[in-house]
Amino acid sequence: MTQVTGAEGDRMGENGRMPSCPSCGAENLDTSRFCGACGIPLLAVSCASCGAANPAEHRFCGQCGAALSAAAAPAAEPARPAADERKLATVLFADVVGFTSRSERSDPEAVARTVDAAFRRMAEEVDEHGGLVDKYTGDSLMAVFGVPQAHEDDAERAVTAALSMRQLGGDLAVSIGVNSGPVMVTSVGRDGDLTVIGDTVNVAARLEKAAAPGEVLVGRLTAELTGDRVVYRERQPVVLKGKRDPVEVREATSVRVSGASAARPDRPPLVGRDDELAFLRAQWRNTVRNGRASIVLLCGEAGVGTTRLVDELAEEVADTAMVVRAVYPAYGRLGGLRVAAEIVRQLGPMGDTEVDSRVRSIAGELHPSLRGIDPAAFQKEQAWAFRRLVEAKAADRPLLVVIDDIHRSGDKVLDLLGEMFKRGIEVPVLLVLVGRPEPNEWLARFPAATTVRLGPIAPSDAIALADALLPDAPLDREAAASLARQAGGNPLAVRELVRMVSDQGGLVKRGEEYGLVGGLTLPPTLHAIVAARLDALPTTQKIALQQVAVLGDAVGEQEMAALFEGDASEALHGLVTAGLVHRSQRDGRTCYEVADPLLQEVAYETLPRHVRGESHRRAATVSSAPIDRARHLERAAAYLPDDDALRVEAADAAAAAGLQLIDAFRLNDGVQLVQRAIELGYREPRHLLRLARTLNEQQRVEELWEVLELVPDDAADPRLVAEKIHMGAVALTFRDPAAGLPGLEEAARRWSALGETAKYGWALANRGVALFFMGRNHESDASLRESLEVFREAGERDGQMAAYRFLALVCPDDPHAHEWVTESLQRAEEVGDRTAQVNSYNTLSWHHFMRSRLGGPDDTAELRYYLDRLVETARDLGMHELETHGLGMGANLARLQGRADDACRLATAAHSLTVTEPPSAALVQVAAFSSARARGEPGDAPEVDERSVDPVSQICAYLIGEELIFEGREDGISRAMQAVERRASQSALEGLIGGFGTALALIVLGRHAEARASAQWVVSAATTLHAPLAEAAGRALLAEVAFVVDGDRDEAVRLLETAPAVSGGLAHVLVLRARARLGNEAAARALQEAVACRAGAERRERAPRRSREHRLGCRGGGDPRREPQQV
């Protein structure tokens, strides 16, 4: 450890070099020119005023405050760019109180000497804590922490320096204000002096004015950044000049002593470090069992959990061992002495004068009798004495010694530890040295040690940690993935992101999960850590990383050459070696991307806005992909808003790239780009109508109308007029089909007159959709079939597939219906049309739902497959209406199969979506009502427009009645029967639900004679629609009618024997019930078992806690109302 020297000035080495870095406090070799920890130059500059030596980067003398001559500084390149950079910094203002009144009654020379002495001492404190004196103005001093180089703890450094300044004015009082926030680092004035500008500076100055003599007032962010390392006193918000609202402030009173901590909530669990913790435990057991010392080197980047890991070990062994811990200081002089003093204090004396005096010398207490010993020999004696002390303490109890942040230490500390452990220590001592992987000199000093490197935790562990930090529910799947991606596997980042979104209201409870409102922004605590890592890089590497951050993912060497001045290969190689940038091969070219998303964000944000804009403009000139060029030009236009030509260029590029993506069926990305082009002023009518068509396919009707309003009505091209009429009518169809029908017929006439055969076919197909929604099924069938002929003539394959999909809904009893939709799906998959895919999944889901929903899991496997595909695809495309319908169907299926918990989960997921159309909203309400009933929860039946001709509204009415029937409620029976009476003339498809519900209701209440007609309708409809499960259920109901009403046992047996085989679900229960009615004891027992099994499953699934897998994700599927749509 550091040898004690005499006077303060003796700490300088020969030729004015300083072994301790004035910026970060790290110790360096006497021959070092730059600090090995942070890269700051160590060469001293002599002050022309007082002759004191100063670090090369200082502009004012640390002893007298005089300006240092630029000519006296060495001609070394600064470690990093000093000007034109955005940074998170902490600004300190200190004012000598009473200066004016003292000047009035004292001699000017005496006043000058007093104030000068005070400023000198305050400047020394700033320098001691790694800050920079920015300027002196009259009787005040301004200092900046984090400029030119950021540290993880700049706010703490500033507040600690401020607290030390309070007593430095002698008989002059000092008031101090400290504030943290974003600043612009720039050069100002004729001489180009470096300074910081921004509201952060103004608030710091106002806080100083608001502080009383001897007070240190800090802003909210400063208090947040210092955490529990500083003790604060609560203060009322203060009104500051120039600020509209009162400003939150705290009064700093003291720095918390090492080892103390403020009261805080319970620590989160240690997640993702089981293997590392198990290794440390094993290492400790071996050390104790073998009675020999061992060393573990634990390294990792900031926030990965090195300290948290040794915390766990220390707590586990504390009852049986002596635990000694110290942290190497980040700033201040003689860090090694301070660490030594802390360790010696915790170990306590040995009781041997010779040993104790040498041990105390390591901590800076040099006994006069030791001054004459040769320095080299004395260092060996110190190592001998410290070794004897450790051996004596460990002989009594096993000893765990932890030194954190050892990467900040100098050679003397490492040399002492190396000398001490060079020969084996035959007592149980485990030395754990904890530090960062860079600088890495400390890792090579102990060849016999075991090194444990902590990397990022897995995404699943990051999600588990986030869930543990939330009070009562986990994150939903989307929010969890977003947080894990942003955190980059850093546990501290996970904690800070969760804390930030919780404090700022960024979490919203959706059912039993939390979702995110808006995006994730970088918390200032993480910004400080990442900025320090960025500033520690050599200048060229920092610039290269900033440019990679500008360019984004998969940055090629050609793109880098356009932005980087000079050869970027060497800088990129250094970044790859350091693990900060990943290199890969894509499409035969070498690409680079920033490894840590947090580092990429900070590197990007440090660039001034105008620099970002010009960088994006230059990047666009070499971007090979249209989407990359559009992205760069869009950002350039945002950062350079006064450049009209750039804005036009950006709009054109965004529209071209967006339309290209739409044509490639990447609809969400394409729509977003074209919408951005519109915001930039793009108004090409043909492309606006293309966007409107895509929005309609995605069911984004409100946005569609906004786009149509931008298309002029008097366009010179009659095709554009026809297309606008057509698109407006299509959009209107799904709200008011009768109002949309005339527009579709007008569009058909115009397309026919223009000879646009394919467009004419689409108008006919859309007319068929509108007629179906109006309940005019025969006319709908005719219009769709006519469109098929037109499509065949025009060779419009996609139009044929769309017409087939909807025709399968209009004519579900057609034997070719399933074949039509299957062929449509195959076509959509061939061309990559995801909109056509989701519409095919939708139709197939309804097709199987109506036919198989009464079956068990084996009977509904195909249905559940299509529901899965439907919900996943609809979610990816942002088609919430289809997703909602799919979830609703899935909830009903789960309810019928006795899976109450799944029904509730799916209903909750549907409720969390935003839907605007009444049928969709009705199905969400039905799903919620049904799932609540399955879990035994009360609630009124939702109101649905039972007279609507919309098919989904009809289904909702039937399902509500069915749910009431399950409860045996009279109002459910009447509701179901009224629905059937109103729609008895409709298609056989309604018989599968409406007829079944009515027949079941009447039979459950013993009104078997009235149930016969409805049960016969079910069997007839099921036979027509090839629905064996519904047929089996209908025949079971008819068998019960025949036996109870007619007394015809043979007819009942015949009906059951001719029923299709079923293996589960409600249909199986009804068959067992009918057989039990006929006296079949085996069927009666099987019926009891089936009912008990369903009831037991529901009771189990009503448990309040559910597994994470149940709480995350969902499956479901579809909406039969959205085809065809293309114009």
N, C-alpha and C positions, 0 to 999 in steps of 0.2 A: 504494500500500500504506500501511499505518498509519504516521502520522508519530510519531516518537519524542518523548516528553514527559519531564518530569523525574521528580519523586517519585512514589511509588506512588499517593498520593491524587489526583494530578493527572489520573489517567485518568478521573475523573468529569467529566461535562460540566456545563454550567450547570444550576442548579435541581436538582442532585442526580441528574440522569439519567445512565445508564451506556451508553456506546456498545457495549460488549461484553456479550453475554448471559451471565449467571452460570450458566445451566442448560445451554445447548448450546454456548456459546463463540462464537456468531455475532456479527459486528460489526453495529452498527445506527447509524442517524443519531442525532445528538445530540438531535434533536427527537422521536425515537420514544418512544411510550408502551408499546408492546409489541414483543417480539422478532419480527422478520420471518421467522425460521426456524422457531420452535417455538411462538410465541404467548404465552410467559411475560411477565407485566407487568415493565416495566423501571423503573417509578417507585421511587425510593429512599425508605426509611423511616429516620429518624434514631434511633439508639439512645439511649435515655434515660440509659444508664449511661456510655457513653464518647463519644457524639456521632457515631459513625461512620455513614456512609450504608450502607443495606442494601437489597437488592431487596424489592419489596412482598410477595412470597409467603413470605419467610423469617419463621420464628417466633422464631429466636434470632439474636443479633448475630454476624456473621461475624468481628468483631474481638475481642470480649470474651466471647462466649457467653451474655450476659444475654438474658433473655426480652424480646422486642419487644412494645411496647404495641399492642393491637389498635386503639386509638383513633388511633394515629399512622399507620396504614396508610391509603392512599387508598381511597375508596369505589368501587372498581372491581370489576365482577363477575369472579370467577375464570375462568380460561380453560376450566376443565372441572370436572365434579363431583369432589369430593375424597373423599367417604366412600361406604361400602357398595359396594365393587367388588372383584372378584377379579382379581388381577394376578400376573404373573410378575415377581418383584423379586429384588434381591440385597441381603442384609442384612450389615452390617459391625459387629462389636463390637471395640472397642479398650480395653484395660485398662492403667492405669499400674501397672507391677509394683513392688512394694516400698513402696507408699504407706503401708501400716499401720505397718511398722517405722520408716519415716522420720518418721511422725507422733509416734512414741513418743520420739524423741530430738531433735526440732527444735521450734522455736517455731511455734505454730499459724498465726500470720500469715505467716511465711516459707513454710510448707508450702502455705498457701492461694494465695500469689502464684505459687509454682512450678507447682502443679497447674493454676491458672487459665491461666497462660501456655501450658502444654502443650495444654490443651483448646482455647484460642483458635486455636492454630496447626493443630491437628487439624481443628477446625471449618472453618477456611479451606480446608484441603485437600478436605474433603467438598464445600464450596460450589464450589471451583474445578473439581471434576470432575462437577458437576451433581447431586450427591446432596443429601439432606435429613437434617439432624440430628434424630433422633426424640426422643431423651431423654438426659439425663445421670443416671447412678445411681451415687452414691458416687465411686469412682475409675475408672469406665468410661463410655464413650460408645457410643451405638447410632446408626447412620446407615442410611438406606435409599436405594437407587438404583433408579429406576423408578417412584417415587411422588412427587408425584401424576402426573407425566408419564413415560411409558416412552421409552427411547432404544434404538436397535438394539444398543448396546454397553454397557449398564448394568453387566454383569459385569466387563468390561474397566475401566470407570471405577472401579468399587469396588476392584478389585485394584490398579490403578495408584495410587489414593489411599492404600490401605493400605501399599503399598511406600514411598510418600513420607512416611507418618506415622512410620515406624520411628525416624527420627532427630530427630523434633520434640520429644521430651520432654526435651531437654537432657541432664542427668545422670540422668534417669529413663528406665528401659527400658519399652518398650511391647510387649505381646503382642496379636495381632490374629487374629480368626477371620472368615471370609467364607463365606457360603453363599447359593446361589440356589435358587429354587423358588416354588411358588404361595403367595400370602399373601392374607389378607382385609384390605382397607383399610377401616377403620371409625372412628367416633368413640366415645370411651370417657370415662367420668367425668362429673362434674357440668358441667364446662366444655366438654364435647364435643371434647376434643383429638383430633386425627387421629393414628392409629397403625396399625401392621400387626400381624396376629396369625396364627399358624400354626406348624407344625412347622419350617418354614424358619427362623424366628426362633430357636426353641429350639436347633436344631443349630448355628446361627452362634454363639450364646452358649457352647455346649459346646466348639466348636472353639477359641474364644478361650481358654477355660480349659485346653485341652490344649496350646496353643502355648507354647513357651518364650519367654523375653524376647528380643525382636527378631525373632521368627518371625511369618510370615503363613501360617496354615493355611487352605486353601480346600476346599470340598466338591467332589464329583465333577462335578456339573452346572455349577458355576462354572468349573471347568477346561475342561469341554467347550465352554461358551459363549465363552470367551476364545480358544479355538483355539490357534494357534501364535504369537499376539501376546504371550504371556507365557511366560517360561521357568520351568519347574517342576522340582522335585526329587522323585523318587519317595519315598513314605513308606509304611510298613506301615499297614494299617487300624487305627483306634483305637477303643477301647471308650468310648462316651460315656454319661453318666448318662441313664437313661430310654430308651435304645435297646437292643433285644434283641440285635441283631447288630452286629459291628464295622462301622464306617463308613469308606468309602474317603476318603482325604484326599490332597492334594498340598501341598507347600510352595512358595509363590511366591518366587522369588529375584530376578527382574528383569523389566523390560519389554523386549521385543525391539526393537532399534533399527530405525528405518524402513528398509525395503529388504531387511532380513534375513528369512530364513524358515527354519523348521525343516525337517528332512528329511521328505519326504512322498512318497507314491506318484506315479507319473506323472500329469500332468493329463489329464482326459478330453478327447476331441476337441471342437473348437469346432463346434457343431451348430446348423443353422438360421440361421446368420449369414453365408452366402456372399455375399449381395448387399451387406450393409453392409461386410464386410471388403474386397470388391472396390472399393467406393467409396473407402475410406480408402487403399487401395493406389494407386488412380488419382490421388487428391488429392496423395499424397506424390510420385508421379512427376511430376505437373504442377508442383508446388512446386520440385522439384529442376531440372526442365528449364527452367522459366521464370526461375528465380533470383529469385523474389518470394515474400514472406511471405503466408501464408493462415491462416485460422482455421476450425476445425471445432468446432461445439458438439454434443456427444454426450450425449443425455439419455435416462433410463429409470428405472423404479422399481427399488427394491433387488432385487438377485438376477437381473435380466434379462440381465446379462452385459456391461455397459458396460466395466468394468475388464478383463474377460477379452478383450474385443475389442481394446482398445489394447495389452494384453500381446502379442497376436499380431503387431500391427503393429510394436511396439517391438523384438521379437525379430528380425523379418525385416530391419529396417534397421540394426540395431546394428553390423554389420560395416563399414558405409560411412558412418555418420552418428554424430553426438553425440546421445545420448538423455538428456534431463533430465526427471525425474519428481518430483512432490511431491503430497502429499495434504493437503487442508485439514483441520486437526484438528477432531474432533467436540466437544472440550471444552478447557477451560483458557483462560487469558488470551492476548490478543494473537495470535490465530491467524494473522492476516495477516503479522505479523513472522516467525512461525515458518516459514511457507511461503516467504517471501522469503529468509530465511536459508538454507533448504535449497536453493533454486534457485541462489543466489549461491555457495554452497559447491560445488555440482556444476559450475557454469560455470567457477569459478576467476577469478582477477584478470585484468584486461586489461593491466596494466603502466603505465597512465596514472594518476598520482596524483589528478588532478582527477576523473576518471571513477570510479576505484575508491573514493574517499572518499564520493562521493554514492551509489554502489551499496551500500556497506556501511551507509549510513544507512537505506536501505530495510529492511535486516535488523536495525536497532536499534542499530548502532554509530555514534553521532553524534559527529563530530569537533567539538571546541570552536569551530573557526573557522566552522562552519556555523550556530551557534545564533542569530545575529542576522539571518538571512535571513527575509523575509516568508513566512509559511506557504504562501500560495497560489503565490508564485513558486518556493518551495523544492520544492513538489510537481512543478512542471513540470521543474525541474532534475533531480529524481529520475527522472522519465520519460525525459528526454534521456539521462541517464547509463546507465540500464538499456538503452535502445535502442542506444546506442553499444557497450555490452558484447555485446549479442546480435548486432549486426552484425559485430563483430570475430570472434566465435566461429564464426558461420555462414559467414564468408568463408573460413575454413579447411576446415570440413566442414559439410555440411547439418545442420541442427539440428531435432530433434523435441523440443518441450516439451509435457509432459502435466501438467495440474493436475486432480487428481481431487477429487470432492466440492466443486466450486466453488459449489454452491448454499448452502454455509455461509458464504461470504465476505461481507464488508461492502462498503459503497459505495466505500471508498477503494481497495481492491484492484481492483475493477472499473473504477474511474475511471482508475487508473494503467495498467491493461492497455489500456483504450480510448484513452487519450491516446497511448500508445506505438504502437499500431497504427492510429491515425487516419490518418496519412500512410503511404504505401506504404513498406515496407522492401524494398530491392532486394537481398536476399540470401535464400537458400533456408531459410526458417524455417516450420515447420508447428506452430501452437499448437493443441492439442486440449484443450478445456475439457470436463470430464466432470462431470455432476451430475444431480440429480433434477428432474423436471418441476415440482415444487412444493417451496419457493417458486420462482416462475418469473421473478423480476426479472432474473436474470443472462442469460436467453435474449434479452431485448430490448436489451441493451447493445451488441451487436455486429451492426449491421444488414447489414454486408457479409459476415458469416460464413455458412457453410452449416450448417444444423441437421440432424442425423440423430437420429431418435427410434426407440428400440428398444422394440418391443412384445413381447407373449408369442410364444414360438415355437409352431409348429404341433404338434398332437397327435402326428403321425408323427415329428417331430423329437424331441419329448419321449421317445417310446418308443425311438428310436434312441440317444439319450443314456443312457437307463436301461440298455439292452442293453450299451452300451460300458462302463458302470460295473460290470457283473456279470462274474465271473471267467471262466466257461466256458460259459454258456448264456444264451439270451434269456428274457424273460418270456413266459408264455403270453398268449393273446389277452385273457382276462378280467383278469388282473393288470395287463397293460400299459394297458388302457383305464381301469382304476381309478386307477392311478398318474397317468396323463396328466390325468385329470379332476381329481384332487385337487391336482396341482401347478399347474393353471391356466396352463400355458405358461411358468412361471418356471423357468429352468434351475437356479438354486440350490435351489429347492424339489424338483426332480427329484433332485438329488444328495443332499440331506439325507434325503429320504424313502427312497431306496435304501440309504443308509448306515444309517438307523435300523432298517429291516426286516432288513437283513443282520446287524447287530450283535445284534438282539434275537431272532434265530431266526424271523423272520416269513416267510422264503422256504423253500419245500420243492421239491426237485427231482422233477419228474414226467417221466420219460423224458428228453428232451433239452431241456426247458424248465423254468423256475421258475414256481411258482404261489405265491399269497399264502395264508398261514395267518392267518385273522382279518382285521380291517379295518385301514385306515391311520389312524394318529393323527399329530397335528401335532408334529414335532420341536421341542424348545425353541429351537433356533437360529432356526427360522422364526418361532416364536411371538414372539420378541423383535423381529424385524424388522417383523412385521405389527402388533404392539401399538404400536410407535413410530409407525407410519403412522396408526393409529386415534387415538392420543392427540394427534396434531398437528392434528386437526380442531377447528373451533370447537365449543363445547359442544352447541349445538342439532343440529348435523350428526352429532356422535358419537352422541347419544341417538337420533336418527332412524335411523341406520344400525343401531344395536343392536336397535331395534324391528323393522326390516325383517328382520334376522337371526332374530329370534324367530318372525316370521310365516312365513318360508320363501319359497318361490318364488311368483311371480305375486301379489304383495301389492297389494291394491286400496286406493284412497284411503279407503274406508269402514273397512277394517280398521286402517289407520294412525290414523285419527281416534279409534278406540277405545282405542289404547294411548298415543298421543302427546298430551301436555298442551299445548294451544295449536294453532296452525296449522302443520301439518307441511309445507305446500307449499313454503315458502321454503327450508327445510332440504333437502328432497328435490331441489329444483331445483339447489342448490349441489352436492349429491352427484352428480347426473347430469352437471353441467358438469365436475366433477372426474374423471369416468369411473369413480367408485367404485360407482355404482348404475346399472343399465340400466332404461330406461323403454320400455314397449311397449304395444300395444293388443291386448287379448284379449277376445273375446266382447263387443266394444263398450265396454269399460271400460279405463281407464288402470291399468297394473300396474307394479310395481317389483320388482327383485331385485338382490341384491348381485352385483357383477360378478366378484369374485374369491372362489372357495370358501374360500381360506385366511383372507381378511379376514372372511368371514361366520362362520367357526368361532371366530376369536379374539373378534370382537365379541359373539358369543353367550356365550362362556365367561367374559367379564369380568363378566357379570351374576351376582349372588349367586343361589343356588339358590331361595330363597324369592321373589325378584323374578322369576325365570324362571317359577316356578309361577303366580304371580298374573298375569303377562303372558299366559301361555297360557290361563288361565281366562278372562280378558277377551277374548282373541282368539276363543275358542270361541263367545262370545255373538254375534259378528258374522260368523262363517264361514258362507257360503251352502252349501257342499258338505258333505255328511255325512262324507266321509272326512277333510276338513280339520278339522271340528269334533271328530271322534273323535281325530285326531292331537293336537290341542291339549289336549283333556281328559286323554288318556293321559299326556302329558308333565307336565301340571299335577299329576296324581295322583302321579307319580313324584317330583316336587320338593316336594310337600306331603303326605307319607305319613300324617300324623295326621288328615287330613280324611276321615272315613269316608263322608260324603255325596258328596263329590267322587269318591271311588273307585267308588261305585255308579253315579254318573252317567257316569263314564268307561267303565265296563264295558258299560253299556247302549248308549252311543254307538258303541263299538268293534264290538259284536255287530251292531247295525243296519247300520252302514256295511260291515262285512265281508260280511254276507249279501247286501247289495245288489250288491257287487262280484262275488260268486260267481254271482248270477243274471245278471250281465252278462258272465260267462265270463272275468272277470279273477281266475282261481283263486288264483294265488300270493298276490297282495295281499289278497284276501278271506280266505283261510285264515289268513294271518298276523294279520289284525285280530281274527278270531274267537278264535284261540288266545290273543291278548293279553287279550281280554275274559274268557276262562276263567281266566287268571292273576289277573285282578282280582276273580274271584269269581262270574262269570256262570255260571248253571246251568239255563237254560231247556231242558227235554228236547228239544222239537221242533227247536230250533236246534242243539243238540248233535248230533242225528242227521243234520241237514242237513250239518253239518261232517264227520261221519264218512263220509257218502256221497261227499263231494268228495275227502276224503283217499283213499278207496278208488279213485276214478277216477284219482288221481295216483300210485297204487301205494305210498302211504306207510302200509304196513300197521301198523307198530309204533305210529305216532301214532294210527292209527284205533282200536286196542285201548285206548289210554289214554283216548280220548274216550268210548268205549262204557262203560268202567268208571264213568264219572261219571253215566250215565243209570240211574235207579233201576229195579229189576226189577218192582216192584209199582206201576207207574204206573197211575193211575186210567183213563186212556184206552187202550182195547184196541188202538187203531191204533199208539200208541207202543210197546206191547209187541210187536206184530207187526213193526214196523219194526226194533226192536232185534234180534229173532231173525233177521230177514232180513239185516240188515247184518253181524251176527256170522257167519252162515253164508257170506255172500259172501266175507268176508275169509279165512275158513278154507279156502275152495275152492282158493285158489292155493297153499296149503301142503299140504293133505291133502284132496283132493276127496271122497274117500269119507267123511271125517268131516264135511264140510260139507253133503253131500247131504241128510241127514235134516232139517237145519235149513231148507234151501230148500223141501223138501216141506211141512214144518210151516208155513212162512211162506205158501206157496201156499194151503194150506187156510184159514188165518186171513184172508188177503185176499179169498178167494172168499166166505167166510162174511160178511165185512163189506161186500161189494158193491163193493170197490175193484178195478174191472176192470183199470185200467192197472197197478196194483201187482201184481195177479195175473199179468199178462203178463210183468212183469219177473222175478217169481219163476220162471216157466216158462223164460224165456230163460236165467237164471242156472243153472237146473237143467241145461239143455242144455250149458252150458259145463263144468260139473262132470263130466257124463257123458263128454264128449269127452276130458277129461284122464284119465279112468279107462279110456280105450280102448274105450268102448261107443258107437261112432260112429253106429250105426243108431238107438239110443235118443236120442242127442244130436240127430240130424237131426229126429226126430219131435217132440221137445220144443221145438226152435227154431221149427219150422214151426207148431206149435200156438200158440206165443207170437205169431207173426205174425198169426194170425187174431184173437187176443184184442186185439192192438194196433190192428188195423184197426177192430174193433168199438168200441174206446174212443176212436178218433181220436188215438192216441198215436203221432205221426209219428216222434219221436226214438227211441222203442222199436223201431219197425219198422226204422229205419236201423241201430240197434245189432245187432238180430237178423240183418239181412242181412249185415253185416260179418263176423259170426262164422260164419254159415252158409257164406260163401264159403271159409272155411278148412276147415270140416267137409266140404264138398262141392266141392272144387276142380275136379272134372270137369263140374260143371253148366255148361252153356253161358251161363247168365245170371250166373255168379259175378262176372265183371268189371263187368258192368252194375250189379249190386247195390252193389258198393263205390263205383263212380263216382258213383252217385246219392246214396249216403250222404255222400260227400265234398262234393258240391254243396250238400246240405242243411246240413251243418255250416258251410260257408263263408257261406251265406246268413244264418244266425242268429248267426254269430260264435262258435260253440262250438269252442274250440281243442282241448278234450279229444277231441271226436268227430273233429276234423280229424286229430289225431295218430294216433288209432286207425285212421282210414281210410288214412292214409299207410303205417301199419304193415302193414295187410292187403295193400295194393297193392304194397308193397315185396316181401313174401313171394311174392305172386302172380307178379311179374315175375322175382324172383330164381330161383325154382325152374324157370322156363321159359327164361330167357335167360342164365344165368350162364356157359354154355359159349361164348358169343359174344364178338365183339370190341367195341371202343368204339362203333362205329356201331350194333351190335345191342343194346347195353345202355344207350343214351341215355335211354330212358324209365325204366328201372330206376334209373339214377343220379340222375335228376331226383327221383324219389320218395324215394330214400335221402337226398338233400340236404334235402328238406322235412321228412322224418321226424326226422333228427338235430337240425336247427335248432329245430323246434317242441318236441321232447322236452326239449332243453336249456333252452329258454325256460321251460317249464313245470316244470322240475325233476324230470322223469320219467326217472330215471337207468336204470331197467331197459330202457325202450324205447330210450333213447339207446345203451345198451351193445349191445343186439342189432343196432341199425342199424350201429354201428361194426364189429361183428363180421362182418356180412354184407358191408359195404364192403371189409373187409380180405380176405375170401375172394375176392371178385370181383377185387380188384387182384392178388392172388396168381395167379389163373388167367390173367390177362391179361399177366403178366410184369412188373407194376409193383411190384417188391419194396419200393422205398422207401415208396411210398404204403401198401402193406400194413403195413409196420412202423409207420408214423406212426399209422394208424388203430387198430392193435392197442394201441399205447402209450396213445392217448387213451382207449380202452375200459378199459384197466387202471387208469387214474387215477381212474375213477369208483368210488363205493362202491355195491356191489350185494350183496344178501343172499340172493336166491333161487338155489338150486343150478343151474337151467338157465342163468340169466344168467351166473353165475360160470363155468360150463363153457364157454360160448361165448367168454368172455374168454380162457380158457386155450387154447382151440383157435385163436383168432386169433393169440395170442402165439406158439404153437407153429408155426403155418403161416408166419407172417411171418419167424420166426427161420430156418426151413428155407429160405425164399426167399433169405435173405441169407447162406446157407452157415454158419449158426451151429449148434453142436451142442445137444442137449437131449433129454430123455426125453419120450415121448408122455404127455400128461396122462391121468389116470384119470377116466372118465365112467361114470355108471350106465347101462350099455347096455341094461339090462332095463326101464328106466323107460318108462312109457307116455306121458310128457310129450313132445310133438312136438319141442320144441327139444332135449331130451336125445337123442332119436333122431337128429336132424340132426347133432348134435355127434359122435355115435358114427360116423356115416357119414363125416363130414369128416376125422376123425382117421385112419380107415382109408384114405381117399383120399390123404391126405398121405403116409402110409407107402407107398402104392402108387407114388406118383411117385418114391420113392427105390428102388423095386424090392425092398422088404423082404418076406420071406416072412410075417412076423408081421402085416404090413398086409393081405396077401391073406386069411389065415385070419380076421383080425378082421372084415374086410368081409363075407366069406362067412358067418360066424357071425351077423352082424347081419341079413343077408338071410334066413337060415334061420329066425331067430326072428320075422321080421316079413313073411314072404312073403305072408301073408294080409291085410296091411294095404292101404291105399288105393294107387291108381296113383301118387299123388304121391311115394311113397317109391321107386318105380321109377326116377324121374329122378335120384336120388342113389345109393341103395343098389344098384340094378341096374346103373347105369352104372359105379360103382366096382368092382363085382365083375367085370363083363365086361372092363373095362380091365385089371384086375390079372391076370386069367388070360391075356389076349392078350399083355400085355407080357412075361410069363414063358413064352410059347410054348405055353400049354395051351389052344389054340384050341377044341378040341372041347368042353371043359367050359364055355367062355364062351358057347356058342350060346343057352342058355336065358336067361341074364341079358341078353344083347343084345336078344333078342326081347322081353323084358319092358320094356326101355327104349323100344323102338319102339312097343310097344302103349300104354304109359303116355303117351308123348309125343303120340301120335295122339289119345288120349282127352282129354288136357289142353291140346291145341292149343299144343304147345311145339315149333316147327319146328327150333330149334337142337339140342335134345336128340334129336329124330327124326333129324336129319342125322348126329349123332354115333353114334346107335345103328345106323343103316343102314351107316355106314362100318365099324363093328365087325363087323356081320353079313357085309358084303362080304368082309372079311379072313378070317372064318371059312369062308365058302363057297369061297374060293379056296384057302386053306391046307389045310383038312380034306377038302373034297369035290372039290377040283380043278375046280370049276364056275366057269370064268371068265365065262361068259355071265350066270350068276346074280349074280355079283359086280358086273359092269358094270351090270346092270339095277337092282340095289340102289342103286348110286351115282347112276345117272341119275334115279332117282325120288326121290332125297333132296332136301329143300328146299335152296335156294341159301344159302350162308353166305359171309361176307367176312372173317372174322377169328376170333380166339379159339381155344380148344382144339378146338371142333368143326371148324373149318377145318383145323387141323393133322391131325386124325384122318382127314378126307376126303382130304387130300393124301397121307397115309401109305398109305391103302388104294389110291389110284390108283398110287402109286409101286410098291406090291407087284405091281400088274398090269403093270408095265413102262413106265408113262408117264414118260418122261424129263423132260418139262416139269414134271410134278407133283413129281418127285424134286428137281429144282433149286429149285422153289418151296418145298418142304418144308425143304430145307437153309437157304434164305434166311429162312424164318419162324422156324426154331429159332435160327439165328444172331442174328436180330434180337431175339428174346426174351432170349437169353443176354446179348447186348450191353447191352440196356436194364437188365438186372439188375446187370451189372457196373458200369455207370455210376451206377446209383442206390445202389450200396453205398459210394460215396465218403463219407468221414467228415464233410465239410462240406456242408451243405445251405443253400439260400437261406432267407431269413427267411420268405418266403411258404410254403415247405414246412414250416417249423418251427411256424408259427402256424396255428391253425384246423384243421378236419378236416371231412370229409363221410362219411356212411355211412347206415345205416338199419334196423330194426324188430324186432318181437316179436309172434308170432301168438297170444298166450295171454291177452289181457286184455279180451275182450268177452263179452257185455254186462255192465254193472256197476251201472247205476242201479237204485235201489229205487223 
